[in-house]
Amino acid sequence: MVKALIFDCWGTIFTNSQVPHPFTTFANRLGYQIGDRAFLKPFERHVMTNNNELAPNITNLLNELGIEPADELVQELVALIVSSTQTQIPFPETIEVLNELKKDYQLVLLSNTFKEGFRA
């Protein structure tokens, strides 16, 4: 018997209405395209799956990419990522569906995201 339902956060519960997507802007700011594996894999490892604060994670990302992690650049990129959470909105039917599902199931949110995203 199913007792719980697990949902991803971004793209499942929430949608981003910002164009271009903030991650695209982030990649472009560093001279990459979002789909470049040389950027995407380190970005996921340092920013999306590391549970530390964003600033040290972004510093580690810049170091891996061979980019000088100047304080101004790190703070600019942190602000870009954190401000993007303001454009994350639930899909239109999300609240209604989750309210209905929680009557019969335990709901779990599981996502590879930065913790600042949930503070905003």
C-alpha positions as CSV (number, residue, x, y, z in Angstrom):
1,M,0.0,0.0,0.0
2,V,1.3,3.4,-0.9
3,K,1.7,5.6,2.1
4,A,3.8,8.5,0.8
5,L,4.4,10.4,-2.4
6,I,7.7,12.0,-3.2
7,F,8.0,15.1,-5.4
8,D,10.9,17.0,-6.9
9,C,10.7,20.7,-6.3
10,W,11.8,22.6,-9.4
11,G,9.9,21.9,-12.6
12,T,7.4,19.6,-10.7
13,I,5.9,21.6,-7.9
14,F,7.4,25.0,-8.9
15,T,7.9,26.6,-12.3
16,N,10.3,29.5,-13.1
17,S,8.7,32.4,-14.9
18,Q,11.9,34.3,-15.4
19,V,13.3,34.5,-19.0
20,P,16.1,33.8,-19.5
21,H,16.3,31.2,-16.7
22,P,18.6,32.4,-13.9
23,F,20.9,29.4,-14.4
24,T,21.3,30.4,-18.0
25,T,22.3,34.0,-17.0
26,F,24.7,32.5,-14.4
27,A,26.4,30.3,-17.0
28,N,26.5,33.2,-19.6
29,R,28.1,35.5,-16.9
30,L,31.0,33.0,-16.7
31,G,31.3,32.6,-20.5
32,Y,29.4,29.3,-20.8
33,Q,26.2,28.0,-22.1
34,I,23.9,26.3,-19.6
35,G,24.2,23.0,-21.6
36,D,28.0,23.0,-21.7
37,R,29.0,19.8,-19.8
38,A,32.2,21.6,-18.7
39,F,30.0,24.0,-16.8
40,L,26.9,22.0,-16.0
41,K,28.5,19.1,-14.1
42,P,30.6,21.3,-11.8
43,F,27.6,23.6,-11.3
44,E,25.4,20.7,-10.3
45,R,28.1,19.3,-7.9
46,H,29.0,22.6,-6.2
47,V,25.7,24.6,-6.3
48,M,22.8,22.2,-6.6
49,T,23.9,19.2,-4.5
50,N,26.2,20.6,-1.8
51,N,24.4,21.5,1.4
52,N,26.8,24.3,2.4
53,E,26.2,28.0,1.9
54,L,26.2,29.3,-1.6
55,A,29.2,31.7,-1.4
56,P,31.7,28.9,-0.6
57,N,30.1,26.6,-3.1
58,I,30.3,29.2,-5.9
59,T,33.9,30.0,-4.9
60,N,34.7,26.3,-5.3
61,L,32.9,26.2,-8.7
62,L,34.9,29.2,-9.9
63,N,38.1,27.6,-8.8
64,E,37.3,24.4,-10.6
65,L,36.4,26.4,-13.8
66,G,39.7,28.3,-13.5
67,I,38.0,31.6,-12.9
68,E,39.3,34.0,-10.2
69,P,36.7,34.0,-7.4
70,A,36.8,37.7,-6.7
71,D,34.4,38.7,-3.9
72,E,32.3,41.0,-6.1
73,L,31.8,38.2,-8.6
74,V,30.9,35.6,-6.0
75,Q,28.4,38.0,-4.3
76,E,26.9,38.9,-7.8
77,L,26.4,35.2,-8.5
78,V,24.9,34.5,-5.1
79,A,22.5,37.4,-5.5
80,L,21.5,36.1,-8.9
81,I,20.7,32.6,-7.6
82,V,18.9,33.8,-4.5
83,S,16.8,36.4,-6.3
84,S,15.7,33.7,-8.8
85,T,13.7,32.1,-6.0
86,Q,11.3,35.0,-6.2
87,T,10.2,34.0,-9.6
88,Q,9.6,30.4,-8.6
89,I,5.9,29.9,-8.4
90,P,3.7,26.8,-8.1
91,F,2.1,25.5,-11.2
92,P,-1.6,26.6,-11.3
93,E,-3.0,23.3,-10.0
94,T,-0.3,22.5,-7.5
95,I,-1.8,23.8,-4.3
96,E,-5.2,22.2,-5.0
97,V,-3.7,18.8,-5.9
98,L,-1.3,18.7,-2.9
99,N,-4.1,19.6,-0.5
100,E,-6.2,16.8,-1.9
101,L,-3.3,14.3,-1.8
102,K,-2.3,15.1,1.7
103,K,-5.7,13.8,2.9
104,D,-4.5,10.2,2.1
105,Y,-0.8,10.3,1.7
106,Q,2.3,11.7,3.4
107,L,3.9,14.1,1.1
108,V,7.7,14.4,0.7
109,L,9.7,17.1,-1.1
110,L,13.1,15.8,-2.4
111,S,15.3,18.0,-4.5
112,N,18.8,18.9,-5.4
113,T,18.7,22.5,-4.5
114,F,20.6,25.1,-2.5
115,K,19.2,25.8,1.0
116,E,19.0,29.5,0.4
117,G,16.2,28.7,-2.1
118,F,13.9,27.8,0.8
119,R,14.8,30.8,2.9
120,A,13.6,33.4,0.4
